[in-house]
Amino acid sequence: MTVDIAVIGAGMAGLTSAAQLQQAGYQVVVVEKSRGVGGRVATRRLPGYRADIGARYLEAGGRLLPLLIEILQDRGILQLWSNVSHRWDDGFVVESSLPRYVAPDGMNAIGKFLARGMRVWLSRRLQQLTPQDDGTWHLSLEATNGTSDAPLDLSAQVVIVTVPAPQALPFLDDRAGVSEAFRANLAAVEYDPCITAIARYTIDRSPPDWVSVDFPPETDLFWVGLDSSKRRNAPQPVFAIHSSAEFARSNLDTTDLDGLGRQLLDRAAHYLLPWLSEPEFLNVHRWRYAFTHRPWRQDCLATMTPLPLICCGDWCGTRHIETALRSSLAAASIANSHLQQEVLTPIRQVWRSL
Ligand SMILES: Cc1cc2nc3c(=O)[nH]c(=O)nc-3n(C[C@H](O)[C@H](O)[C@H](O)COP(=O)(O)OP(=O)(O)OC[C@H]3O[C@@H](n4cnc5c(N)ncnc54)[C@H](O)[C@@H]3O)c2cc1C
């Protein structure tokens, strides 16, 4: 099968560029290695509960996020969570923050919204990108689980890669024919890892009066949030605890994830509530690429040699989701300029039409 544009990754960046290009009339396929869409805007289903293991909230700052938040609020997908933030600095410091919005059904509802009407091939990992004699890219895909019947091959005139830059290097090796300088630019991008623990407590534990606390790195913590305060019906307190980058880096290859989760709970219990170290249920996730640490300082990274290839995502700046959105629109614009040069609909209208 040959399409105009293949987008690699169904996170915020991939789904945004794909939506805009598809609306312009291009044939677009999004290839995603996971079973669901949203990327790091991720929600995990746990017994009787769902918890946000990735992006914590959308903050109404920047140019694009306020537009998206407004539309998601209109659709009943997002609601205001808080505009007060707590910070730990040898005690609680309460600060006002930009309004923060969350999805009561889980933050992955955002990805599901952005993927409406989109052709997304789930459980397919891009393994190798190769230029072909007919002037198209060949994408060799690997099945990551047996539940999808999407094909294992795809050809495309333009490829937009939205995966974290270090994860793109394996499929952009010598066979892809991109320059060493291009690879070096990708290789220079660095991410911080993060360990995330989701902990549920018995019904007799009274939830605190705060919903979100930021921590300085020496505590081993980065953020603690009361996840259950995001849900409509959550009788038991559930917390999301994100580690500091340093804690995650020094435990990157530890196999005992539960043990790491317990260490984080102990730290949270020390600073916040003693009973946090006694969860009824614990689930731990490791993010190797959580937050951009050393970004690429342009909107995206593109080459036309040997064929049009545009890499974008949150690593093209420091504003996380806002950067991912901005970068993906820059990538869509470059892709369009190498195809039919259609008039691209402004993203606000594209999102409104979903
Ligand atoms: C714990 C945590 C908390 C966060 N909190 C916030 C927050 O509160 N606010 C905020 O703005 N940001 C937050 N972020 C960051 C935010 O989630 C990211 O900046 C944003 O989601 C990145 O979007 P993206 O589309 O660039 O990348 P991703 O979401 O990483 O999307 C890339 C996609 O590519 C897929 N993929 C990777 N390799 C392949 C392959 N070879 N083939 C096919 N598919 C592939 C991945 O599965 C993924 O779905 C948080 C991140 C983490 C981890």
The ligand as an SDF file (V2000), in Angstrom:
LIG
                    3D

 53 58  0  0  0  0  0  0  0  0999 V2000
    5.2520   11.0970   33.7200 C   0  0  0  0  0  0  0  0  0  0  0  0
    5.0570   12.2000   32.7320 C   0  0  0  0  0  0  0  0  0  0  0  0
    4.3370   13.3400   33.1150 C   0  0  0  0  0  0  0  0  0  0  0  0
    4.1530   14.3790   32.1950 C   0  0  0  0  0  0  0  0  0  0  0  0
    3.4240   15.4900   32.5680 N   0  0  0  0  0  0  0  0  0  0  0  0
    3.2070   16.4670   31.6690 C   0  0  0  0  0  0  0  0  0  0  0  0
    2.3470   17.5810   31.9730 C   0  0  0  0  0  0  0  0  0  0  0  0
    1.7570   17.6200   33.0350 O   0  0  0  0  0  0  0  0  0  0  0  0
    2.2030   18.5520   31.0470 N   0  0  0  0  0  0  0  0  0  0  0  0
    2.8350   18.5000   29.8250 C   0  0  0  0  0  0  0  0  0  0  0  0
    2.7010   19.4110   28.9920 O   0  0  0  0  0  0  0  0  0  0  0  0
    3.6150   17.4470   29.4970 N   0  0  0  0  0  0  0  0  0  0  0  0
    3.7940   16.4480   30.3790 C   0  0  0  0  0  0  0  0  0  0  0  0
    4.5640   15.3730   30.0320 N   0  0  0  0  0  0  0  0  0  0  0  0
    5.2260   15.3680   28.7220 C   0  0  0  0  0  0  0  0  0  0  0  0
    4.2220   15.1010   27.6120 C   0  0  0  0  0  0  0  0  0  0  0  0
    3.5360   13.9050   27.8970 O   0  0  0  0  0  0  0  0  0  0  0  0
    4.9930   14.9720   26.3030 C   0  0  0  0  0  0  0  0  0  0  0  0
    5.7430   16.1600   26.1050 O   0  0  0  0  0  0  0  0  0  0  0  0
    4.0860   14.8270   25.0900 C   0  0  0  0  0  0  0  0  0  0  0  0
    3.0370   13.9200   25.3540 O   0  0  0  0  0  0  0  0  0  0  0  0
    4.9510   14.3550   23.9190 C   0  0  0  0  0  0  0  0  0  0  0  0
    4.1510   14.1290   22.7810 O   0  0  0  0  0  0  0  0  0  0  0  0
    4.8530   13.5940   21.4550 P   0  0  0  0  0  0  0  0  0  0  0  0
    3.7690   13.3540   20.4790 O   0  0  0  0  0  0  0  0  0  0  0  0
    5.9520   14.5110   21.0770 O   0  0  0  0  0  0  0  0  0  0  0  0
    5.5740   12.2230   21.8690 O   0  0  0  0  0  0  0  0  0  0  0  0
    4.9540   10.8430   22.4120 P   0  0  0  0  0  0  0  0  0  0  0  0
    3.7580   11.1050   23.2440 O   0  0  0  0  0  0  0  0  0  0  0  0
    6.0890   10.1180   23.0420 O   0  0  0  0  0  0  0  0  0  0  0  0
    4.4860   10.0830   21.1010 O   0  0  0  0  0  0  0  0  0  0  0  0
    5.3580    9.2770   20.3520 C   0  0  0  0  0  0  0  0  0  0  0  0
    4.6400    7.9920   19.9810 C   0  0  0  0  0  0  0  0  0  0  0  0
    5.4930    7.2320   19.1340 O   0  0  0  0  0  0  0  0  0  0  0  0
    5.3390    5.8630   19.4450 C   0  0  0  0  0  0  0  0  0  0  0  0
    6.5410    5.1810   18.9350 N   0  0  0  0  0  0  0  0  0  0  0  0
    7.8060    5.2360   19.4190 C   0  0  0  0  0  0  0  0  0  0  0  0
    8.6410    4.5210   18.6380 N   0  0  0  0  0  0  0  0  0  0  0  0
    7.8770    4.0070   17.6330 C   0  0  0  0  0  0  0  0  0  0  0  0
    8.1540    3.1910   16.5010 C   0  0  0  0  0  0  0  0  0  0  0  0
    9.4070    2.7790   16.2210 N   0  0  0  0  0  0  0  0  0  0  0  0
    7.1390    2.8420   15.6830 N   0  0  0  0  0  0  0  0  0  0  0  0
    5.8510    3.2630   15.9300 C   0  0  0  0  0  0  0  0  0  0  0  0
    5.5430    4.0450   16.9870 N   0  0  0  0  0  0  0  0  0  0  0  0
    6.5420    4.4190   17.8150 C   0  0  0  0  0  0  0  0  0  0  0  0
    5.1910    5.8550   20.9530 C   0  0  0  0  0  0  0  0  0  0  0  0
    4.5570    4.6590   21.4070 O   0  0  0  0  0  0  0  0  0  0  0  0
    4.3170    7.0970   21.1720 C   0  0  0  0  0  0  0  0  0  0  0  0
    2.9390    6.7810   21.1620 O   0  0  0  0  0  0  0  0  0  0  0  0
    4.7210   14.2910   30.9000 C   0  0  0  0  0  0  0  0  0  0  0  0
    5.4000   13.1380   30.5110 C   0  0  0  0  0  0  0  0  0  0  0  0
    5.5610   12.0900   31.4170 C   0  0  0  0  0  0  0  0  0  0  0  0
    6.2630   10.8550   30.9630 C   0  0  0  0  0  0  0  0  0  0  0  0
  1  2  1  0
  2  3  1  0
  2 52  2  0
  3  4  2  0
  4  5  1  0
  4 50  1  0
  5  6  2  0
  6  7  1  0
  6 13  1  0
  7  8  2  0
  7  9  1  0
  9 10  1  0
 10 11  2  0
 10 12  1  0
 12 13  2  0
 13 14  1  0
 14 15  1  0
 14 50  1  0
 15 16  1  0
 16 17  1  0
 16 18  1  0
 18 19  1  0
 18 20  1  0
 20 21  1  0
 20 22  1  0
 22 23  1  0
 23 24  1  0
 24 25  2  0
 24 26  1  0
 24 27  1  0
 27 28  1  0
 28 29  2  0
 28 30  1  0
 28 31  1  0
 31 32  1  0
 32 33  1  0
 33 34  1  0
 33 48  1  0
 34 35  1  0
 35 36  1  0
 35 46  1  0
 36 37  1  0
 36 45  1  0
 37 38  2  0
 38 39  1  0
 39 40  1  0
 39 45  2  0
 40 41  1  0
 40 42  2  0
 42 43  1  0
 43 44  2  0
 44 45  1  0
 46 47  1  0
 46 48  1  0
 48 49  1  0
 50 51  2  0
 51 52  1  0
 52 53  1  0
M  END
$$$$
